């Protein structure tokens, strides 16, 4: 399971926290929950998880900040 960070308008951005490879989507989601604020502060607006080339999950970091 890999992840990517995106700035506004779907452009890729360099992550403020280096992403990892995860063996499960649950592990990746836990990691995002731990570092989402750092990613947002570093310019990422959303995080996308991929399994191979298939997109499996998208999380808006801005929505998390507003919750």
MMTF fields as JSON, N, C-alpha, C and O atoms, coordinates in Angstrom:
{
  "mmtfVersion": "1.0.0",
  "mmtfProducer": "UNKNOWN",
  "numBonds": 267,
  "numAtoms": 268,
  "numGroups": 67,
  "numChains": 1,
  "numModels": 1,
  "chainsPerModel": [1],
  "groupsPerChain": [67],
  "chainIdList": ["A"],
  "bondAtomList": [4, 2, 8, 6, 12, 10, 16, 14, 20, 18, 24, 22, 28, 26, 32, 30, 36, 34, 40, 38, 44, 42, 48, 46, 52, 50, 56, 54, 60, 58, 64, 62, 68, 66, 72, 70, 76, 74, 80, 78, 84, 82, 88, 86, 92, 90, 96, 94, 100, 98, 104, 102, 108, 106, 112, 110, 116, 114, 120, 118, 124, 122, 128, 126, 132, 130, 136, 134, 140, 138, 144, 142, 148, 146, 152, 150, 156, 154, 160, 158, 164, 162, 168, 166, 172, 170, 176, 174, 180, 178, 184, 182, 188, 186, 192, 190, 196, 194, 200, 198, 204, 202, 208, 206, 212, 210, 216, 214, 220, 218, 224, 222, 228, 226, 232, 230, 236, 234, 240, 238, 244, 242, 248, 246, 252, 250, 256, 254, 260, 258, 264, 262],
  "bondOrderList": [1, 1, 1, 1, 1, 1, 1, 1, 1, 1, 1, 1, 1, 1, 1, 1, 1, 1, 1, 1, 1, 1, 1, 1, 1, 1, 1, 1, 1, 1, 1, 1, 1, 1, 1, 1, 1, 1, 1, 1, 1, 1, 1, 1, 1, 1, 1, 1, 1, 1, 1, 1, 1, 1, 1, 1, 1, 1, 1, 1, 1, 1, 1, 1, 1, 1],
  "groupList": [{"groupName": "UNK", "atomNameList": ["N", "CA", "C", "O"], "elementList": ["N", "C", "C", "O"], "formalChargeList": [0, 0, 0, 0], "bondAtomList": [1, 0, 2, 1, 3, 2], "bondOrderList": [1, 1, 2], "singleLetterCode": "X", "chemCompType": "L-PEPTIDE LINKING"}],
  "groupTypeList": [0, 0, 0, 0, 0, 0, 0, 0, 0, 0, 0, 0, 0, 0, 0, 0, 0, 0, 0, 0, 0, 0, 0, 0, 0, 0, 0, 0, 0, 0, 0, 0, 0, 0, 0, 0, 0, 0, 0, 0, 0, 0, 0, 0, 0, 0, 0, 0, 0, 0, 0, 0, 0, 0, 0, 0, 0, 0, 0, 0, 0, 0, 0, 0, 0, 0, 0],
  "groupIdList": [1, 2, 3, 4, 5, 6, 7, 8, 9, 10, 11, 12, 13, 14, 15, 16, 17, 18, 19, 20, 21, 22, 23, 24, 25, 26, 27, 28, 29, 30, 31, 32, 33, 34, 35, 36, 37, 38, 39, 40, 41, 42, 43, 44, 45, 46, 47, 48, 49, 50, 51, 52, 53, 54, 55, 56, 57, 58, 59, 60, 61, 62, 63, 64, 65, 66, 67],
  "secStructList": [7, 3, 3, 3, 3, 3, 7, 4, 4, 4, 7, 5, 7, 7, 7, 1, 1, 7, 7, 7, 7, 7, 1, 1, 2, 2, 2, 2, 2, 2, 2, 2, 2, 2, 2, 2, 2, 2, 2, 2, 2, 6, 6, 7, 7, 3, 3, 3, 3, 3, 3, 6, 6, 3, 3, 3, 3, 3, 3, 3, 2, 2, 2, 2, 2, 2, 7],
  "xCoordList": [0.852, 0.0, 0.897, 1.704, 0.778, 1.564, 0.633, -0.588, 1.209, 0.392, 0.992, 2.176, 0.182, 0.635, -0.03, -1.144, 0.647, 0.079, -0.208, 0.54, -1.287, -1.656, -1.929, -2.573, -1.428, -1.753, -3.108, -3.746, -3.533, -4.801, -4.807, -3.764, -5.976, -6.186, -5.518, -5.267, -5.22, -4.741, -3.303, -2.905, -2.51, -1.103, -0.32, -0.565, 0.618, 1.443, 2.333, 2.762, 2.606, 3.473, 4.462, 4.166, 5.617, 6.584, 6.033, 5.642, 5.994, 5.399, 6.279, 7.506, 5.637, 6.345, 6.851, 7.818, 6.201, 6.598, 6.778, 5.871, 7.923, 8.211, 7.225, 7.107, 6.512, 5.556, 6.278, 7.459, 5.538, 6.047, 5.275, 4.269, 5.754, 4.979, 4.308, 4.958, 3.041, 2.291, 1.786, 1.531, 1.643, 1.156, -0.362, -0.93, -1.035, -2.499, -2.997, -2.291, -4.2, -4.818, -5.033, -4.883, -5.378, -5.576, -4.321, -4.394, -3.153, -1.892, -1.64, -1.189, -1.934, -1.736, -2.668, -2.253, -3.914, -4.867, -4.472, -4.649, -3.942, -3.469, -2.326, -2.293, -1.386, -0.251, -0.737, -0.251, -1.689, -2.246, -2.863, -2.7, -3.57, -4.172, -3.146, -3.447, -1.946, -0.884, -0.168, 0.32, -0.097, 0.726, -0.052, 0.557, -1.393, -2.155, -1.911, -1.862, -1.757, -1.554, -0.22, -0.143, 0.816, 2.126, 2.046, 2.642, 1.309, 1.148, 0.414, 0.814, -0.667, -1.433, -0.577, -0.567, 0.14, 1.016, 2.114, 2.608, 2.495, 3.531, 3.013, 3.795, 1.692, 1.15, 0.271, -0.307, 0.145, -0.727, -2.168, -2.439, -3.084, -4.501, -5.239, -6.254, -4.731, -5.361, -4.311, -3.223, -4.676, -3.803, -4.564, -5.752, -3.877, -4.465, -3.655, -2.428, -4.343, -3.682, -3.86, -4.917, -2.805, -2.822, -2.387, -1.493, -3.006, -2.531, -2.161, -3.029, -0.849, -0.387, -0.75, -0.392, -1.458, -1.904, -3.339, -3.832, -4.001, -5.399, -5.522, -4.949, -6.27, -6.555, -7.549, -8.593, -7.228, -8.105, -8.747, -9.73, -8.211, -8.703, -8.218, -7.077, -9.075, -8.7, -9.208, -10.359, -8.333, -8.73, -8.377, -7.236, -9.358, -9.119, -8.545, -9.185, -7.352, -6.729, -7.382, -7.427, -7.886, -8.556, -9.842, -10.15, -10.586, -11.802, -11.48, -12.234, -10.36, -9.948, -9.644, -9.931, -9.069, -8.726, -9.972, -9.97, -11.032, -12.267, -13.165, -14.124, -12.867, -13.697, -13.451, -14.07],
  "yCoordList": [-1.166, 0.0, 1.227, 1.398, 2.063, 3.288, 4.476, 4.338, 5.617, 6.815, 7.944, 7.92, 8.928, 10.139, 11.333, 11.236, 12.447, 13.679, 14.624, 14.672, 15.365, 16.305, 17.671, 17.795, 18.692, 20.07, 20.385, 19.502, 21.607, 22.01, 21.711, 21.743, 21.422, 21.174, 19.896, 19.769, 18.939, 17.634, 17.565, 16.57, 18.578, 18.516, 17.827, 18.073, 16.968, 16.282, 17.278, 18.275, 16.997, 17.849, 16.98, 15.826, 17.523, 16.798, 16.732, 17.761, 15.548, 15.424, 16.017, 15.934, 16.618, 17.147, 16.01, 16.178, 14.85, 13.646, 12.564, 12.318, 11.925, 10.915, 9.755, 9.131, 9.458, 8.349, 7.009, 6.893, 6.012, 4.66, 3.728, 4.116, 2.495, 1.424, 0.668, 0.368, 0.358, -0.323, -1.659, -1.807, -2.623, -3.939, -3.995, -4.836, -3.103, -3.08, -1.646, -0.706, -1.49, -0.176, 0.372, 1.573, -0.485, -0.052, 0.571, 1.592, -0.048, 0.509, 1.885, 2.804, 2.017, 3.3, 4.364, 5.505, 4.003, 4.957, 5.394, 6.559, 4.476, 4.837, 5.834, 6.824, 5.584, 6.488, 7.874, 8.885, 7.918, 9.207, 9.929, 11.139, 9.185, 9.779, 10.377, 11.318, 9.834, 10.335, 11.558, 12.393, 11.68, 12.743, 13.719, 14.567, 13.628, 14.457, 15.945, 16.695, 16.388, 17.824, 18.283, 19.359, 17.482, 17.826, 17.87, 18.743, 16.929, 16.928, 18.185, 18.817, 18.546, 19.741, 20.993, 21.852, 21.094, 22.257, 22.342, 23.428, 21.194, 21.156, 21.423, 21.422, 21.655, 22.031, 20.998, 21.283, 19.802, 18.782, 19.078, 19.427, 18.946, 19.161, 17.832, 17.768, 16.778, 15.471, 14.384, 14.605, 13.194, 12.024, 10.951, 10.736, 10.28, 9.204, 7.936, 7.952, 6.838, 5.544, 4.749, 4.776, 4.048, 3.208, 1.799, 1.613, 0.812, -0.561, -0.905, -1.133, -0.94, -1.02, 0.276, 1.357, 0.176, 1.367, 1.768, 2.799, 0.956, 1.207, 2.119, 1.847, 3.19, 4.111, 3.425, 2.953, 3.366, 2.671, 3.582, 3.194, 4.79, 5.651, 7.068, 7.273, 8.045, 9.458, 10.139, 9.956, 10.932, 11.675, 13.142, 13.476, 14.017, 15.447, 15.858, 15.67, 16.414, 16.87, 18.15, 18.389, 18.972, 20.21, 19.86, 20.512, 18.858, 18.447, 17.932, 18.176, 17.218, 16.706, 17.867, 17.787, 18.934, 20.09, 20.82, 21.418, 20.775, 21.471, 20.671, 21.213, 19.393, 18.53, 18.776, 18.132],
  "zCoordList": [0.0, 0.0, 0.0, 0.915, -0.98, -1.086, -0.916, -0.988, -0.695, -0.552, -1.351, -1.686, -1.653, -2.313, -1.673, -1.159, -1.707, -1.173, -2.332, -3.308, -2.215, -3.258, -2.658, -1.616, -3.333, -2.984, -3.622, -4.195, -3.526, -4.133, -5.623, -6.276, -6.152, -7.579, -8.076, -9.275, -7.182, -7.602, -8.054, -8.66, -7.787, -8.156, -7.046, -5.865, -7.419, -6.424, -5.713, -6.292, -4.453, -3.664, -2.894, -2.581, -2.593, -1.777, -0.354, 0.196, 0.252, 1.579, 2.671, 2.61, 3.673, 4.831, 5.706, 6.448, 5.622, 6.339, 5.286, 4.491, 5.271, 4.243, 4.337, 5.391, 3.245, 3.271, 3.35, 3.024, 3.789, 3.93, 3.014, 2.421, 2.902, 2.279, 3.415, 4.416, 3.286, 4.326, 3.808, 2.613, 4.692, 4.272, 4.234, 3.538, 4.98, 4.963, 4.867, 5.23, 4.382, 4.313, 5.717, 5.939, 6.66, 8.039, 8.63, 9.313, 8.367, 8.86, 8.248, 8.931, 6.956, 6.276, 6.851, 7.054, 7.112, 7.664, 9.077, 9.435, 9.877, 11.214, 11.1, 11.831, 10.191, 9.992, 9.573, 10.08, 8.656, 8.224, 9.421, 9.574, 10.263, 11.445, 12.396, 13.13, 12.383, 13.258, 12.687, 13.449, 11.357, 10.753, 9.884, 9.232, 9.852, 8.917, 9.119, 8.145, 10.363, 10.616, 10.021, 9.428, 10.175, 9.593, 8.068, 7.437, 7.478, 6.027, 5.561, 4.583, 6.268, 5.927, 6.075, 5.194, 7.189, 7.403, 6.346, 6.045, 5.783, 4.756, 3.353, 2.402, 3.198, 1.896, 1.23, 0.181, 1.8, 1.21, 1.596, 2.745, 0.663, 0.913, 1.086, 1.779, 0.458, 0.594, 0.44, -0.092, 0.927, 0.843, 0.085, 0.323, -0.825, -1.603, -1.374, -1.463, -1.08, -0.936, -2.225, -2.855, -2.595, -3.786, -3.433, -2.608, -4.047, -4.008, -5.436, -6.279, -5.702, -7.079, -7.771, -7.302, -8.883, -9.604, -9.238, -9.695, -8.418, -8.082, -6.864, -5.809, -7.025, -5.916, -4.987, -5.435, -3.684, -2.742, -1.705, -1.075, -1.513, -0.426, -0.67, -1.085, -0.413, -0.492, 0.773, 1.17, 1.402, 2.605, 2.42, 2.101, 2.619, 2.6, 3.944, 4.979, 3.934, 5.169, 5.671, 6.878, 4.765, 5.153, 5.922, 6.919, 5.483, 6.187, 7.581, 8.523, 7.721, 9.028, 9.978, 11.173, 9.448, 10.268, 10.744, 11.82, 9.952, 10.275, 11.21, 11.76, 11.394, 12.244, 13.707, 14.554]
}
